[in-house]
Every structure is written in structure tokens, then in C-alpha cells.
Amino acid sequence: MAQINYNGETKQHLSAARRVATPGKATVLALGKAFPSQLVPQDCLVEGYIRDTKCADLAIKEKLERLCKTTTVKTRYTVMSKEILDKYPELATEGTPTIKQRLDIANPAVVQMAKEASISCLREWKRPVTDITHIVYVSSSEIRLPGGDLHLASELGLRNDVGRVMLYFLGCYGGVTGLRVAKDIAENNPGSRVLLTTSETTILGFRPPNKSRPYDLVGAALFGDGAAAVVIGSDPITGLESPFMELNFAMQQFLPGTQNIIDGQITEEGINFKLGRELPQKIEDNIEEFCRKVMKRSGLVEYNDLFWAVHPGGPAILNRLETKLNLGTEKLDCSRRALRDYGNVSSNTIFYVMEYMKEELMMKKEDAEEWGLALAFGPGITFEGILLRGLHY
């Protein structure tokens, strides 16, 4: 007679449905996230932003209202608050040198969020923090030496011989780059366990709207703050660790001659972004070839046989990707959910997508797709892709 587990499923059924991680391949063992305390409904953003920046231009307000509707974002979290603006009113004053003030806010904020996300992740992992052998820290929101990797390691109580890697200013593809680096570390250091954390805030880019900087309004309508963390390791310990995704193969590629399409410059007033209108088209023109290269490693051909964890840079990019690859309408649901619930949180967002994907694969149980693709795009123009295998339902 078959033994019954706490879900009422047979052990025979579970063993048939569960896929075993490939020996030596890196797996995702736990995931956590964290956000600042201030939640901003998209419906309230325009009035608050216009008030806080003392903008009297009705045309700018109307444009921001249109942008807020097209982003599909419903809620976001932000470090920025009334208390911060009361303390630093110069942040909302055009032409004021405020890089020091911004870093005084951003540097501790990103580490605090990274710490909270890491604690959540380590709690799910259920092993001692001293078992972490390496840390990969990703952020485009702080500038200092030593960096947030050392501050985070100290605050978490990691060993002082933990191997540290700091990845700064990669933008939206930074989370997938972090996964690629963590994968390489895990697979080349047997027994290692890598804590990968990403943390971002829009403080460096907050400024009053200006007609000469149209991208400022896109940023105000689309981007949010938060952090994420994952533990990566190969050869998971049976009964002690619970891998839910395998990082089977990773690849990065840049498009020559496109380095000015996404441009960010540090100035005395913070970071100034410029985003070319041709970005969605460039991604559409090149994404299929990139996906084919990644999928080829495991002989995969059909896009709709995969699950998709795509960084939601914005709805236009998701829509073009869906059309270009002729994906089923449900294939990008997790990306659209993450965009709706959190906005574009730069390097973090891929992990919010992966968390929704984990839930979806668990609901599908034995009907879940085995293979998937994680994709992100950013300055360069750079593509990052990881071929994934679902392990847990």
C-alpha cells in the first residue's frame, strides 16, 4: 500500500513528478525579498510627485498621467518619503548639487533592504549563516568604498573569510548577471553556498521634471525600490535543502554600436538617465537569435514548450517579445504580475518574476514545463540569459 504524505499525495507520485538536479549544476535553494515601508499606489503617484517637486506645468502633469496608465504598474515601494524631502528640500530643487545628500540616504537604505531580503532568504534555506561561503552583491544605487558587500556581510554575521564579489551599475540585467556569477562560483567550488543579493532605490535619480529630460517622467512612472536575495549551490543535500530551479546554462551578449541607447551619467545632481526610443525595437530585432543560442545547449526548439522568466523593463518590451516569439498569452504572466505589483525595480525584478514562476510551477505539478528561460536586458545593449530547469512543484 502506498504511503501518504501530508498533502495526501503518494510517494510514488512525487518521485515521478520531481526532477533531480543535474550533478554539479548550480541550483536555486531559497529566495527572499524586501521593500521599504512606503507603498505608493499608481493612482496616487502623479499628485504626490507634482506636489513634491512643486511642478506647475500642466502639460508635464498630463504627460505623466498618460505614462502612469501605460506602464500597467499598480503599486510600487519607495525609499523616498515626506520626511526625507522635509530634511533635504534641495532634492526637489532644479540645478542643486545633491550627490552627497542622495548617497547619505541611498547607501544605508540599500544595505538595509539587502539585509532584510537576505534574512528572509536564509530563513527559508534553514541552514546556519556561517555555511555561506561566498556573497555576490548587486546594486546600481550606491557608491562607496568599501562597498555594500562588506557592510552586508558584517551585518549578517557572515564569516570574515567569505568570498565577496560586488557588481555595480549594471542596471536592469544585473540580477541575471549575478545569477551567472553565482552559478560559476557554485559549480567551480564544490560544497560552496553563494548568497546573491540585489538592492535598488531610485533616490539617485529623483529630480523635478524638466521638458529637456523626458526620460525623467518615464522613470517616475515606472521604477520602484526593493531588494531580493537567493542562495545558490550545486549538489543540494537531500533532506536538508530544497532546490526548486536549476541554472543549467548561462550566456551574455552585447549589441555592438548600441552603448548610447541606454545612457546613465553620475552628475552633481545625482544620476541622469537617457533612454533611446529605439530600445524596444533593438531588443525585438535581436532577441530571437539570442534565445536560439541559449536553447541550443539542450536541444530545445519550441518557445511555447518553455516557461519564461523575463525582466519586465516595461510593457512595450514584453509585448514585442511575446509577438516576436509567438508566445502563448499566458507565457509572460509572471513578468506582467511583477511589473504590476512592484514596477521595474532594476536588478531585483527578475527574482520577483522567479518567485511568481515558482508558485505557478508548483500549481501545475506534473504538468509543469521542465525547461525555461530567464532573460534580462540593459545598458550596452546587453542581453543576459539563463537556461533553467524546474525541479520542484
Secondary structure, 3 states (H helix, E strand, C coil): CCCECCCCCEHHHHHHHCCCCCCCCEEEEEEEEECCCEEEEHHHHHHHHHHHCCCCCHHHHHHHHHHHHHCCCCEEEECCCHHHHHHCHHHHCCCCCCHHHHHHHHHHHHHHHHHHHHHHHHHHHCCCHHHCCEEEEEECCCCCCCCHHHHHHHHHCCCCCCEEEEEECCHHHHHHHHHHHHHHHHHHCCCCCEEEEEEECCHHHCCCCCCCCCHHHHHHHHECCEEEEEEEEECCCCCCCCCCEEEEEEEEEECCCCCCCEEEEEECCEEEEEECCCHHHHHHHHHHHHHHHHHHCCCCCCHHHCEEEECCCCHHHHHHHHHHCCCCCCCCHHHHHHHHHHCECHHHHHHHHHHHHHHHHHHHHHHCCCEEEEEEEECCCEEEEEEEEECCC
